[in-house]
Amino acid sequence: MCSLWLIAFFMNLYKTICRPLFFKLDAERAHEVVMESLKIASTFPWLLRPLSDLICGRRPSAPCRVAGIDFPHPIGLAAGMDKNGVALAAWEALGFGFIEVGTITAHAQPGNPKPRLFRFPEQEALINRLGFNNEGAAAVARRLTLLKEKGCWPRIPVGINIGKSRVTPAAEAAQDYLASYRQLRELGDYYVINVSSPNTPGLRDLQAKEALSTIVKTLRDAEITQPLFVKVAPDLAEEDLIAIVQLAEEEKLAGLIATNTTLDHQSIPSALDQTGGLSGAPLRARSLQALKVIRTHTQLPIIASGGITDAATASERLSAGASLLQVYTAFVYQGPAILRKLLS
């Protein structure tokens, strides 16, 4: 009984104390504070496990095998939260079934000017125009390699999400993705081609079948051995989604991630709206529809992301054919308790 009380107490700690404190800060500053705290926590693996057991209680277990990879359960952390792979041990300790690092680019880049991350609590949404701010593939590769060498690699799968550098012309995009992959080769359990962020000029044009095919074939020629996914936008027309599915089938990709953020901001009051990609609860319908279109045309694995906020929305995605689920915005608003909600 005491143990159950402690679990309930710690699960509510984020909502009652941590979140109000974080939300007094600018959204990006709060993100930096959280990431720095988790980075520090990840250097104390001996402390993380008992602390996680105390906060989260019994570790969720719903094992599944997707694209040849074993997952302890289907709920993972979406790309964008831990862009540089600084807190892998902490994410595992918090109970995630897998982690997706990135988006990482071949060249280090600061991203777009600040402010560039905005909260909308009433809608349980975020808008970001971060622009792939990250340390670059070489720096992230060094960090991840060191983790492996020190025996600190998490026991859950780690995906690596790569995108095009802003300074790279679209015509050279394939070589840019290849440069990132070569730096990060053999470090990820799977890799993701991100051509769907709305915050890098011209990036979404790479979702066109010919451009995407060039990127995939270039990576294939590099003898990529790990599963390769492509992440799509929720704003694509149905025929464009189908074209990407056909490409995925033709090129024998491992699967697709549905979806990235949306440019549809109808749910946000016009006086508060910002330029960028919208994530969170308002993305639910668009992301679900994209998932259904994709599943209708392929049996490849699909990782569902976007608008997953509770057990009902998680069940909805799994019933629609998702193999795995990812969260980001729901974690910002609900904290570690989101994992128990989704698996209940």
Buried (B, 14 or more C-beta within 10 A) or exposed (E): EEEEEEBEEBBEBBEEEBBEEBBEEBBBBBBEEBBEEBBEBBEEBEEBEEBBBEBBBEBBEEEEEBBEBEBBBBBBBBBBBBBBBBBBBBBBBBBBBBBBBBBBBBBBBEBBEEEBBBBBEEBBBBBBBBBBBBBBBBBBBEBBBEBEEEEEBBEBBBBBBBBBBBEBEBEEBBEBBBBBBBBBBEBBBBBBBBBBBBBBEEBBEBBBBEBBBBBBEBBEEEEBEBBBBBBBBBBBEEEBBBBBBEBBEEBEBBBBBBBBBBEBBEBBEEEEBBEBBBBBBBBBBBBBBBBEBBBEBBEBBBBBBBBBBBEEBBBBBBEBBBBBBBBBBBBBBBBBBBBBBBBE
